[in-house]
Amino acid sequence: MSDQNLELSELDDSGDDLMAQQVPAESMDSGVPDIPRSAQDLEAVYDIPVRVSAVLGKSTMEVSQLLKLGRGAVVELDRKVGEAIDIYVNNRLVARGEVVVLEDRLGVTMTEIIKTDRT
């Protein structure tokens, strides 16, 4: 993965800035804040830290079993080899991906973005 910084307008192939489109008048009266109109409007949130977690799998066991684990113990997870892992941001599932090796470190590449309905 590269460390390129993209402006939101660069992501739109048509040349129109998606964030600059007009918001219907009904949504303005609904008490919902306006949608940011440019990448510059989002700069205020760029420095907010978030916790990113990549979950390989889960397992359930009793405390007595947990205490018996020692060096070299293997804990079976609920995922199969090659199955997508879950990527959480601030404990919210946002994507699924695959584990990759980057030089001498592990990384995650996102293969699917999870869209959730906000109510």
PLY file of the C-alpha trace (Angstrom):
ply
format ascii 1.0
element vertex 119
property float x
property float y
property float z
element edge 118
property int vertex1
property int vertex2
end_header
0.00 0.00 0.00
1.25 3.48 -0.71
1.10 6.49 1.54
-0.49 8.78 -1.04
-2.87 11.47 0.17
-5.85 11.88 -2.15
-8.25 14.78 -2.20
-11.90 13.73 -2.34
-12.31 15.45 -5.71
-9.55 13.22 -7.15
-11.69 10.15 -6.50
-14.45 11.31 -8.86
-13.77 10.29 -12.47
-16.41 12.62 -13.92
-14.59 15.76 -12.80
-17.49 16.88 -10.59
-16.76 17.12 -6.88
-19.20 14.65 -5.28
-19.02 16.44 -1.96
-19.97 19.76 -3.58
-23.35 18.54 -4.84
-26.43 20.30 -3.51
-28.20 18.84 -0.48
-32.00 18.70 -0.82
-33.84 21.36 1.21
-35.80 18.67 3.07
-32.60 17.29 4.64
-31.54 20.78 5.76
-34.76 21.21 7.69
-34.51 17.75 9.28
-31.92 18.82 11.85
-29.24 16.66 10.18
-25.94 18.57 9.83
-24.87 19.58 6.33
-22.65 17.18 4.40
-19.04 18.46 4.17
-18.60 20.16 0.82
-14.88 19.54 0.22
-11.87 17.65 1.49
-10.78 20.83 3.28
-13.99 20.67 5.37
-12.86 17.26 6.66
-9.40 18.41 7.77
-10.68 18.95 11.31
-11.08 15.19 11.77
-7.82 14.05 10.14
-5.87 14.09 13.43
-8.47 12.23 15.52
-7.00 8.88 16.59
-9.03 5.73 16.00
-8.42 2.14 17.07
-8.14 -0.29 14.15
-8.39 -4.02 14.90
-8.02 -6.95 12.51
-9.71 -10.04 13.96
-8.40 -13.35 12.63
-11.11 -15.32 14.41
-12.74 -16.03 17.75
-12.92 -18.89 20.20
-14.91 -19.62 23.34
-13.48 -21.55 26.28
-13.87 -21.89 30.00
-11.47 -20.10 32.35
-10.07 -23.46 33.50
-9.13 -24.28 29.87
-7.59 -20.84 29.42
-5.43 -21.29 32.53
-4.11 -24.61 31.20
-2.76 -23.00 28.03
0.99 -22.73 27.87
3.72 -21.87 25.40
3.06 -23.60 22.08
-0.62 -24.21 22.80
-2.92 -23.99 19.78
-6.32 -22.34 20.08
-8.75 -23.27 17.33
-10.56 -20.26 15.85
-13.93 -20.09 14.14
-12.42 -19.24 10.73
-11.03 -21.38 7.96
-7.70 -20.81 6.22
-8.14 -18.23 3.46
-11.41 -16.89 4.88
-11.69 -13.09 5.13
-10.82 -11.45 8.44
-12.92 -8.74 10.08
-11.56 -5.18 10.29
-12.98 -2.99 13.05
-12.57 0.75 13.60
-13.46 1.81 17.15
-15.18 -1.56 17.72
-17.40 -1.14 14.63
-17.10 -3.62 11.76
-16.15 -1.56 8.70
-14.48 -4.00 6.31
-13.26 -7.50 5.58
-9.84 -8.30 4.25
-6.86 -10.57 3.90
-3.61 -10.83 5.82
-0.54 -9.79 3.83
3.18 -9.77 4.62
5.00 -6.43 4.24
8.73 -6.94 4.58
9.01 -8.27 8.16
5.52 -7.22 9.36
1.96 -8.39 8.95
-0.60 -6.14 7.32
-4.18 -6.24 6.13
-5.57 -5.45 2.72
-9.25 -4.53 2.57
-11.26 -6.58 0.09
-14.78 -5.54 1.09
-16.18 -2.40 2.72
-19.13 -3.03 5.04
-21.86 -0.43 4.70
-24.19 -0.04 7.66
-27.44 1.86 7.79
-27.31 4.73 10.28
-30.63 5.29 12.01
0 1
1 2
2 3
3 4
4 5
5 6
6 7
7 8
8 9
9 10
10 11
11 12
12 13
13 14
14 15
15 16
16 17
17 18
18 19
19 20
20 21
21 22
22 23
23 24
24 25
25 26
26 27
27 28
28 29
29 30
30 31
31 32
32 33
33 34
34 35
35 36
36 37
37 38
38 39
39 40
40 41
41 42
42 43
43 44
44 45
45 46
46 47
47 48
48 49
49 50
50 51
51 52
52 53
53 54
54 55
55 56
56 57
57 58
58 59
59 60
60 61
61 62
62 63
63 64
64 65
65 66
66 67
67 68
68 69
69 70
70 71
71 72
72 73
73 74
74 75
75 76
76 77
77 78
78 79
79 80
80 81
81 82
82 83
83 84
84 85
85 86
86 87
87 88
88 89
89 90
90 91
91 92
92 93
93 94
94 95
95 96
96 97
97 98
98 99
99 100
100 101
101 102
102 103
103 104
104 105
105 106
106 107
107 108
108 109
109 110
110 111
111 112
112 113
113 114
114 115
115 116
116 117
117 118
